[in-house]
Structures are given as structure tokens and as C-alpha cells.
Amino acid sequence: MPHRWRLLRDGITDAHHHFAVEEALIRLVDEGLSPPTLRLRQVRRAVFVGVFQDTWSEVDVDFCQKQGIQIVRRANAGGAVYHDVGSFCYSAFFPRRLFPHSQGELYRLFARPIILTCADYGVVARFHGRNDVVIGQRKIYGSAQITWYDTFVQSGTLLVNIDFDVMDRALTPPPLKFADKSAKSVKDRVTSLERELGQEISVDEVMSQFTRHFCEVLDVELLPGDLSAEEDRQALELLRVKYGTEEWNMGSQQSYDVTVAAKATEGIVLLSANVSGSTIREARIRGDFLGASRGAVQDLERALIGCRLGEAQSKVLASSLPPEMKTTLIQLLGELGQEA
């Protein structure tokens, strides 16, 4: 028998409010006060920055501010992305026990409704890498995950008829992002259903097709619902204290003595540090990498303060970061020692 979930389309198009709602839902689903939910949404022109990224280096902040493009830091990892009403996003909130798959398996499972939706329009799409769906060599869908105690959130975005020119101006990814790709810009790296079909297409229609396939693949029955009073209350508070603040969304423009970077399986990892002699006075780990928790990254940054370069590797190995990321950071520490 299919699981019964709520289908939520709250109509919120403000990007800051949108992410405040997302966190409120995570919290309340985990507390058992909200049901498993599939949330569909579109936002006005906005850039979503990954939780570990530096806004000032990944986004043309001046261009966005002049054009009225919102900038918001999301709570999950990955790279900066541009959105407008020509794309749609979904987030699936559910107790982890409902799908006891590995995170890699969940990326593939939730990509299936996207691939089937593309097939409805005669477009052949395939799962690629860790969390993308591509058509040919171009990305049409990306996804990310959050684990919040016993609750899991799988989010994704499908590009339908997005404004590629604005996307290309708003995002300023580092050259390392395209080091192993034939495409050398964001605009050339991605595609949309409308671009592939060569004709106009309704985002609402595509969302309906996706929702149908979501139910089939996940064995879910969706019942339309609204935000509860408590969800709305918590979202507005999170908007006030977090997602609506410049501190959260923009961060600081702090400079560091040395920054080294590497492209690994989990994404780009940057290690910045201020070093006195052979002692790390301050360290920051940034990038679009997946698979690491924010708490684990912050714990390691604190552990590196006052640490001698020769001892830093042991701090990395003792951290709770994924093994692949530990290997990358140890490599970067070696480069940091050469640069310092």
C-alpha cells in the first residue's frame, strides 16, 4: 500500500522565505509534528549558494544587487545555482526509515522521476556522476541532501526554460570547476527541456508529469495540503533570524594568507589559512563538496587553530569527515606547507 504524503505548493517565490520554510519543515517532520511531504516550488530570480561556499567568490554580487536578483545561502551542500520561474525545485521530507537506502542509492532513486519526465517529451536523459541528470554532456538536473537527526531531505531542480544569459552573468565559479569538462562556462555546461525541444514548454505541465512519476517510483500517494500554523510560525522566525540576514547569506569578505584547492570526487575543496611560522592561526574549508556535515567541517576548522602544520594531518584523520575528503585535505595541507 502506498505511503501517504502531503503535496505542498505554498506559492512562496521569495528565496529567503523559501529556505526558511524548508528548515521549518525539516525540524517539524523530525519532531513528528509534520507529515512526510513533497514540496514543489518556484522562486523569483535568485542565486542559491551552497552551505560551504564563499558567496563573494562564487557570485557576481554587484550584478545581482543591481538586477534585483536575490542571494541566499541554503542549508545543504553543493555549488551555487541560479533559479528563476523557468525552473522548478522539489524537496522530499521524510523519516529516514521509510527509505533505508544509502545516500548514493537515494540520489539515483530520486533521479528516476526526472529521467521519466524527460522521456515524456522524447528526451533521453541519464544519471551522471554523484547527483546529476544530463542530456548528452549537459546537466539538466542537480540534487542535494540533508540529514537532520532521523529525518532526510532530498532536493532537486529541473531546468525547463531558464534564462541562461542571466545565469551566466550571476555565477562566477572558479576555473577549477571546468578543469575536466569540455564546457568552459556555466551557460555551456547546462541545458533545459525547452532548449532540447526547440519549443516553448509549460513549467506547470512539467511539474505535473514529475509529480505523477514521483508517485510511481517512490510508491507514494500525495494528498494536497497547506502549511500548518506552526510551520508558518517557525518559518517566519527563521526568516527573521537566519535566512533574511546578510550574515548568513553573504558571510565575510575575510582574506587569508594562503588558499589551496583541489577537485575531488566529492567536489571542489578549498583550504584557506593564516599561518605564522609553522602554526595555523586560522583555517577555513570551503567548496561545493558533498557528503560532509556542516558540524564536522566547523569542528575541524576549530581543531586546526593553533595547530602546527606537521600535526594538522592527525587532526584531519581524527575528524568525522568522509574518507575521500580526508584524503583531499591531507593533500591540500601538504600544498599549504609548501606555500606558507
Backbone torsions as a table, in degrees:
resi	resn	phi	psi	omega
1	MET	NA	132.5	-177.7
2	PRO	-61.5	146.3	171.7
3	HIS	-71.2	141.4	177.3
4	ARG	-93.7	122.5	179.0
5	TRP	-121.1	159.3	171.4
6	ARG	-85.8	138.0	169.6
7	LEU	-99.6	117.1	-174.6
8	LEU	-114.8	119.8	172.0
9	ARG	-130.0	88.4	-171.3
10	ASP	-85.9	-8.4	175.9
11	GLY	76.7	9.3	-179.4
12	ILE	-76.7	120.7	-178.5
13	THR	-111.8	-5.2	174.4
14	ASP	-77.5	123.0	-172.4
15	ALA	-64.2	-36.8	-180.0
16	HIS	-67.3	-44.9	178.1
17	HIS	-64.5	-38.2	179.5
18	HIS	-55.0	-48.2	-178.0
19	PHE	-74.5	-26.4	173.6
20	ALA	-64.5	-40.8	176.2
21	VAL	-62.9	-42.4	-179.6
22	GLU	-57.8	-46.3	-178.5
23	GLU	-69.4	-37.2	176.9
24	ALA	-59.6	-41.2	179.8
25	LEU	-66.1	-42.9	178.0
26	ILE	-55.5	-49.7	-176.7
27	ARG	-61.2	-44.8	-172.8
28	LEU	-79.2	-31.0	172.5
29	VAL	-64.6	-41.2	179.7
30	ASP	-63.5	-34.4	179.9
31	GLU	-82.3	-1.8	-179.5
32	GLY	76.7	13.5	-178.5
33	LEU	-96.7	-9.3	175.5
34	SER	-130.5	148.0	-178.0
35	PRO	-80.5	165.0	169.3
36	PRO	-52.9	137.5	-168.8
37	THR	-140.2	136.9	165.5
38	LEU	-105.5	116.4	179.9
39	ARG	-106.7	125.2	175.4
40	LEU	-108.0	137.9	-178.9
41	ARG	-157.4	157.6	169.7
42	GLN	-127.1	153.7	178.5
43	VAL	-129.9	155.2	170.2
44	ARG	-64.9	170.3	-173.7
45	ARG	-50.8	123.8	-175.3
46	ALA	-158.7	154.2	170.1
47	VAL	-111.5	128.0	175.4
48	PHE	-100.5	122.2	-179.4
49	VAL	-100.7	135.9	178.1
50	GLY	-63.0	151.6	-172.8
51	VAL	-60.2	-27.8	-177.9
52	PHE	-97.5	1.5	-173.2
53	GLN	-89.2	158.9	173.5
54	ASP	-94.3	112.0	-176.0
55	THR	-55.3	-43.0	-172.1
56	TRP	-67.8	-25.3	179.5
57	SER	-96.2	-17.9	-177.0
58	GLU	-99.4	-13.9	-173.0
59	VAL	-132.2	141.2	170.6
60	ASP	-80.5	87.2	-173.0
61	VAL	-61.5	-42.4	-178.5
62	ASP	-62.1	-45.9	178.6
63	PHE	-60.1	-46.5	-178.4
64	CYS	-62.5	-43.0	-179.5
65	GLN	-65.5	-39.4	178.9
66	LYS	-68.3	-31.9	-177.1
67	GLN	-92.5	-0.1	-179.4
68	GLY	71.5	27.9	178.8
69	ILE	-91.2	122.1	-178.8
70	GLN	-70.7	148.7	174.5
71	ILE	-123.0	126.4	-178.9
72	VAL	-140.8	140.5	175.2
73	ARG	-91.2	126.1	178.6
74	ARG	-88.2	170.0	-175.9
75	ALA	-88.8	-7.4	179.7
76	ASN	-108.6	170.0	-174.2
77	ALA	-84.4	-175.9	-179.0
78	GLY	109.3	-174.1	-174.6
79	GLY	-94.4	166.8	177.0
80	ALA	-67.6	137.9	-179.4
81	VAL	-135.2	149.8	176.7
82	TYR	-101.6	140.5	178.1
83	HIS	-133.1	148.2	166.1
84	ASP	-147.7	-172.4	-175.3
85	VAL	-71.3	-0.9	174.6
86	GLY	-86.8	4.5	173.1
87	SER	-129.4	163.3	172.0
88	PHE	-134.6	150.8	-179.9
89	CYS	-117.7	155.7	170.5
90	TYR	-134.0	154.2	169.2
91	SER	-136.7	130.4	177.0
92	ALA	-108.2	118.0	-178.7
93	PHE	-108.0	125.2	-177.4
94	PHE	-159.8	152.6	172.3
95	PRO	-61.0	136.8	-174.4
96	ARG	-57.3	-29.9	-176.1
97	ARG	-64.8	-21.3	-178.7
98	LEU	-67.0	-30.6	178.2
99	PHE	-135.8	86.2	-175.7
100	PRO	-80.2	40.0	178.3
101	HIS	-85.0	167.4	170.9
102	SER	-72.5	164.3	179.0
103	GLN	-62.6	-39.2	177.1
104	GLY	-61.7	-41.7	178.7
105	GLU	-64.9	-35.6	179.4
106	LEU	-69.1	-36.6	175.0
107	TYR	-57.7	-45.2	-179.5
108	ARG	-68.6	-41.8	-178.7
109	LEU	-61.0	-47.4	-177.3
110	PHE	-75.7	-13.4	173.8
111	ALA	-77.4	-20.9	-176.6
112	ARG	-59.8	-45.6	177.5
113	PRO	-59.8	-32.7	177.7
114	ILE	-67.9	-46.5	-179.9
115	ILE	-61.5	-41.1	178.9
116	LEU	-68.5	-35.3	177.2
117	THR	-64.7	-43.8	176.3
118	CYS	-60.1	-40.0	180.0
119	ALA	-62.8	-31.6	177.1
120	ASP	-57.5	-26.3	-179.0
121	TYR	-103.3	13.6	178.1
122	GLY	76.6	18.6	-177.7
123	VAL	-106.1	126.2	-179.2
124	VAL	-88.2	115.8	179.6
125	ALA	-121.4	156.4	-178.9
126	ARG	-144.0	153.2	174.7
127	PHE	-71.8	140.9	-175.7
128	HIS	-144.1	140.9	176.9
129	GLY	65.1	-137.8	-176.1
130	ARG	-94.4	-32.5	-170.4
131	ASN	-152.1	18.9	-176.0
132	ASP	-113.7	162.1	166.0
133	VAL	-121.5	132.6	-176.8
134	VAL	-124.9	157.0	170.1
135	ILE	-118.7	113.8	-169.8
136	GLY	66.5	-118.9	177.4
137	GLN	-109.3	5.7	-175.4
138	ARG	-105.1	138.2	-177.9
139	LYS	-79.8	132.2	175.8
140	ILE	-117.3	-13.4	-176.3
141	TYR	-149.6	136.1	172.9
142	GLY	-130.4	159.8	-175.6
143	SER	-146.7	163.9	179.4
144	ALA	-151.9	165.7	-175.6
145	GLN	-135.0	153.8	171.1
146	ILE	-136.4	134.1	169.2
147	THR	-106.9	124.5	-179.6
148	TRP	-125.1	94.1	-175.3
149	TYR	54.8	-112.1	-177.7
150	ASP	-97.2	9.6	-177.8
151	THR	-113.4	146.4	-178.1
152	PHE	-124.6	143.1	176.2
153	VAL	-128.3	124.4	173.8
154	GLN	-111.6	121.7	-180.0
155	SER	-119.6	152.2	177.8
156	GLY	-157.2	161.9	179.9
157	THR	-134.3	132.5	175.3
158	LEU	-112.8	127.3	178.9
159	LEU	-86.0	120.9	-177.9
160	VAL	-104.7	-60.0	177.6
161	ASN	-145.9	50.4	-173.5
162	ILE	-70.5	157.2	179.0
163	ASP	-84.2	99.1	-174.9
164	PHE	-68.5	-33.2	-178.5
165	ASP	-65.1	-43.3	177.8
166	VAL	-67.5	-40.2	176.8
167	MET	-55.6	-45.0	-176.4
168	ASP	-65.9	-33.4	178.8
169	ARG	-77.3	-36.5	-173.0
170	ALA	-73.9	-32.6	-175.2
171	LEU	-100.1	139.5	179.4
172	THR	-130.6	64.2	-177.9
173	PRO	-66.1	153.4	178.9
174	PRO	-68.9	152.4	179.0
175	PRO	-54.6	-29.8	-179.9
176	LEU	-58.8	-25.9	-179.9
177	LYS	-59.1	-33.4	-174.8
178	PHE	-109.1	13.2	-173.8
179	ALA	-58.4	-35.6	-177.6
180	ASP	-109.8	21.9	-177.9
181	LYS	-122.7	149.8	176.6
182	SER	-70.4	-34.7	177.0
183	ALA	-72.6	140.6	-177.7
184	LYS	-118.1	13.5	176.8
185	SER	-149.8	161.3	177.8
186	VAL	-59.6	-43.5	-176.9
187	LYS	-58.3	-37.6	-179.3
188	ASP	-84.9	-15.8	-175.5
189	ARG	-83.8	-24.0	-173.8
190	VAL	-118.0	167.0	177.0
191	THR	-144.3	179.5	178.7
192	SER	-140.9	163.9	177.0
193	LEU	-61.0	-40.7	-179.1
194	GLU	-64.6	-40.6	177.9
195	ARG	-63.7	-41.3	-179.1
196	GLU	-68.4	-35.5	-177.5
197	LEU	-85.2	-24.5	-177.5
198	GLY	72.1	25.9	179.2
199	GLN	-154.7	161.0	180.0
200	GLU	-67.7	149.0	-178.8
201	ILE	-146.2	143.4	-177.4
202	SER	-82.6	127.2	177.0
203	VAL	-64.5	-39.9	179.0
204	ASP	-60.0	-39.4	179.2
205	GLU	-64.9	-42.7	180.0
206	VAL	-65.3	-39.9	177.8
207	MET	-61.6	-38.7	178.8
208	SER	-64.5	-41.4	177.7
209	GLN	-64.5	-43.2	178.2
210	PHE	-60.5	-44.4	-178.6
211	THR	-60.8	-40.9	178.2
212	ARG	-61.7	-46.1	-179.5
213	HIS	-69.4	-32.9	176.9
214	PHE	-58.2	-46.3	179.9
215	CYS	-62.7	-41.0	-178.8
216	GLU	-65.7	-49.0	-173.8
217	VAL	-71.2	-42.1	-175.3
218	LEU	-91.1	-4.1	-177.5
219	ASP	55.7	56.6	-175.9
220	VAL	-125.1	140.8	170.3
221	GLU	-105.8	123.8	-176.2
222	LEU	-99.5	129.2	178.5
223	LEU	-116.5	115.3	-178.3
224	PRO	-55.9	137.9	179.8
225	GLY	-151.1	176.7	-179.1
226	ASP	-119.1	168.6	171.6
227	LEU	-63.3	137.7	175.0
228	SER	-77.3	166.1	178.6
229	ALA	-60.6	-38.8	-179.3
230	GLU	-71.7	-38.7	176.2
231	GLU	-60.8	-44.4	-179.9
232	ASP	-64.1	-42.0	-179.0
233	ARG	-63.3	-47.4	-179.1
234	GLN	-65.8	-37.6	179.3
235	ALA	-62.8	-43.7	179.6
236	LEU	-65.0	-35.5	177.2
237	GLU	-69.1	-42.0	177.7
238	LEU	-65.6	-34.0	175.4
239	LEU	-63.2	-41.2	-177.4
240	ARG	-69.3	-44.4	-171.2
241	VAL	-96.9	-13.5	-173.9
242	LYS	-134.0	-73.9	-168.9
243	TYR	-71.1	-16.2	176.3
244	GLY	-95.7	6.5	-175.2
245	THR	-102.0	146.9	177.7
246	GLU	-68.3	-33.2	179.7
247	GLU	-57.8	-45.0	-179.9
248	TRP	-72.5	-46.1	-171.9
249	ASN	-77.9	-35.4	-173.3
250	MET	-104.3	-32.8	-176.1
251	GLY	67.5	-169.6	-179.1
252	SER	-97.5	160.8	175.0
253	GLN	-100.0	37.4	-176.9
254	GLN	-65.0	137.1	176.9
255	SER	-100.4	156.3	-178.6
256	TYR	-127.5	156.4	-179.8
257	ASP	-62.1	-43.6	-174.4
258	VAL	-139.1	139.0	171.2
259	THR	-132.8	128.6	175.9
260	VAL	-123.5	151.7	-174.9
261	ALA	-142.0	153.4	176.4
262	ALA	-147.3	149.8	175.5
263	LYS	-103.8	116.7	-177.1
264	ALA	-117.3	-179.7	179.7
265	THR	-57.8	-38.5	-176.3
266	GLU	-82.0	-5.3	179.2
267	GLY	127.9	-171.8	179.7
268	ILE	-78.5	133.5	177.7
269	VAL	-121.8	126.9	175.9
270	LEU	-116.0	133.4	176.3
271	LEU	-118.3	115.7	178.2
272	SER	-111.8	145.6	-178.2
273	ALA	-155.4	151.0	165.7
274	ASN	-105.0	125.8	-173.2
275	VAL	-125.6	132.2	173.7
276	SER	-114.8	116.9	-174.8
277	GLY	62.6	-114.6	176.7
278	SER	-117.2	19.7	-177.9
279	THR	-111.2	132.1	177.9
280	ILE	-79.9	115.8	178.3
281	ARG	-85.7	-30.6	-179.1
282	GLU	-157.7	144.1	-179.8
283	ALA	-140.9	146.3	176.4
284	ARG	-140.1	134.1	180.0
285	ILE	-111.3	120.8	-177.2
286	ARG	-130.6	172.8	174.9
287	GLY	141.2	-176.1	179.6
288	ASP	-106.2	21.8	-176.4
289	PHE	-67.5	150.9	178.3
290	LEU	-109.2	166.1	169.9
291	GLY	91.2	-9.1	-179.7
292	ALA	-108.6	144.1	177.0
293	SER	-84.3	151.8	179.3
294	ARG	-62.2	-38.7	179.7
295	GLY	-62.2	-40.8	-179.6
296	ALA	-65.9	-38.9	179.0
297	VAL	-66.3	-46.3	-179.7
298	GLN	-64.6	-38.1	177.6
299	ASP	-60.5	-42.6	179.8
300	LEU	-68.3	-41.0	177.8
301	GLU	-56.9	-42.7	178.8
302	ARG	-67.5	-38.9	-178.1
303	ALA	-66.1	-27.1	-177.8
304	LEU	-79.6	-17.9	-179.6
305	ILE	-65.1	125.5	-179.6
306	GLY	80.2	3.7	-177.4
307	CYS	-88.3	138.4	175.0
308	ARG	-74.9	147.2	-176.8
309	LEU	-55.2	-36.3	-179.2
310	GLY	-69.0	-19.9	-179.2
311	GLU	-99.3	-9.5	-172.3
312	ALA	-64.6	-34.6	-179.2
313	GLN	-58.9	-38.5	-179.4
314	SER	-66.0	-32.5	177.0
315	LYS	-66.4	-40.5	177.6
316	VAL	-63.6	-47.3	-178.5
317	LEU	-63.0	-30.4	-179.0
318	ALA	-83.3	-7.7	-178.5
319	SER	-75.0	169.7	178.8
320	SER	-98.4	21.5	177.6
321	LEU	-73.4	158.6	177.4
322	PRO	-61.5	149.2	-177.3
323	PRO	-53.9	-42.7	-178.5
324	GLU	-62.8	-36.9	-179.8
325	MET	-72.4	-35.4	175.5
326	LYS	-59.6	-43.9	179.9
327	THR	-60.4	-43.7	179.9
328	THR	-63.7	-43.7	-178.7
329	LEU	-67.5	-35.8	176.7
330	ILE	-64.3	-40.1	175.1
331	GLN	-60.5	-44.6	-178.6
332	LEU	-67.9	-33.9	176.3
333	LEU	-62.4	-36.8	176.4
334	GLY	-63.2	-42.4	178.6
335	GLU	-68.5	-35.6	178.8
336	LEU	-62.2	-41.8	178.3
337	GLY	-62.8	-33.6	179.0
338	GLN	-73.7	-33.5	-177.0
339	GLU	-81.2	-32.9	-173.0
340	ALA	-68.8	NA	NA
